[in-house]
Structure formats: C-alpha cells, structure tokens
Amino acid sequence: MLRYKRHVQSFTEAEIAEKLKVAETLRGEGKRIYEIARVLGVTDTTYYNWLKRAEQPARSGDAELRRLRRENAQLKRAVKSLTGLVGVAPEAAQS
C-alpha cells in the first residue's frame, strides 16, 4: 500500500499578514472565500484560522481593558478611603 506524505507549508507571521492584506483587497472586489483561498495558495480552513488569529489581539486588548478598569476601581477606592482619613486628621488635631 502506498502512503502519500502531505506537504505542510508554513508561513511566517509577516507572510500571513501580507496575504491577509491581499485577501482584504480581494474581498473588497467581491471574491468568494474559496477563490481568495485559492489565490493565496491555502485552504479555506487555513484562511479562516488566519482571520481568527488576526482578530485575537483585539480580544486580548479587551482583557487588558478589563484589567485596567479593575485596577482603576481599586485605586479610586483607595483614594476615597485615604481622602476620608485626611479629612478626619485635621479635626482630630484641633481637638
């Protein structure tokens, strides 16, 4: 029985970014996904995976935004509690 080896081609991030730019141009021209994938020399699945991976930094940016909002809320609570203490300190000194 003959077994065929698959040729797996890997692309660098820069090559993927360049191909996605080409794909965006083709999408603007109204090309279908399978036509775009054929022009890029990849399968439809690979093209969809590239799109998903390209969108992930936006999602990680959302996580960063949530982390910053949490940190901001903590800092606001700390400032509020310290402001309350500062307001009490002068009154205590006058007594």
C-alpha positions in Angstrom: 0.0 0.0 0.0 1.3 3.4 -1.0 1.2 6.2 1.5 1.3 9.8 0.5 3.0 12.3 2.5 1.4 15.6 3.0 3.4 18.7 2.2 2.7 21.1 5.0 3.8 24.6 4.2 4.3 27.0 7.0 4.2 30.8 6.7 5.9 33.4 8.8 3.7 36.0 10.6 4.9 38.6 8.1 3.8 36.4 5.2 0.4 35.8 6.7 -0.1 39.5 7.3 0.8 40.2 3.7 -1.6 37.5 2.5 -4.4 38.8 4.7 -3.9 42.3 3.1 -4.2 40.7 -0.3 -7.3 38.8 0.9 -8.9 42.0 2.1 -8.4 43.6 -1.3 -10.0 40.6 -2.9 -12.9 40.6 -0.5 -13.4 44.2 -1.5 -13.7 43.1 -5.1 -16.4 40.7 -4.2 -14.4 37.5 -4.5 -15.7 34.4 -2.7 -13.8 32.8 0.2 -12.8 29.7 -1.8 -11.5 32.0 -4.6 -9.5 34.1 -2.1 -8.0 30.9 -0.6 -7.0 29.6 -4.0 -5.3 32.9 -4.8 -3.4 32.8 -1.5 -2.4 29.2 -2.1 -4.1 27.9 1.1 -7.3 26.0 2.1 -10.5 27.7 3.2 -9.9 26.4 6.7 -6.4 27.9 6.9 -7.7 31.2 5.7 -10.4 31.2 8.4 -7.9 30.3 11.0 -5.7 33.2 9.9 -8.6 35.6 10.2 -9.5 34.3 13.7 -5.8 34.6 14.8 -5.7 38.1 13.4 -8.7 39.1 15.5 -7.3 37.7 18.7 -5.1 40.7 19.6 -8.3 42.7 19.7 -9.7 40.2 22.2 -6.6 40.3 24.3 -6.9 44.1 24.2 -10.3 43.7 25.8 -8.8 41.6 28.6 -6.2 44.4 29.1 -9.1 47.0 29.2 -10.9 44.9 31.9 -7.7 44.6 33.9 -7.1 48.4 33.7 -10.7 49.1 34.7 -10.4 46.8 37.7 -7.2 48.5 38.7 -8.7 51.9 38.3 -11.7 51.0 40.5 -9.3 49.7 43.2 -7.3 53.0 43.0 -10.4 55.0 43.3 -11.5 53.1 46.4 -8.0 53.6 47.9 -8.1 57.4 47.1 -11.6 57.7 48.6 -10.6 55.9 51.8 -7.4 58.0 52.1 -9.3 61.2 51.4 -11.7 60.3 54.3 -8.7 59.8 56.6 -7.1 63.1 55.6 -10.4 64.8 56.3 -10.5 63.3 59.8 -6.9 64.0 60.7 -7.1 67.9 60.9 -10.3 67.7 63.0 -8.6 65.3 65.4 -5.6 67.6 65.7 -7.8 70.6 66.6 -9.5 68.7 69.5 
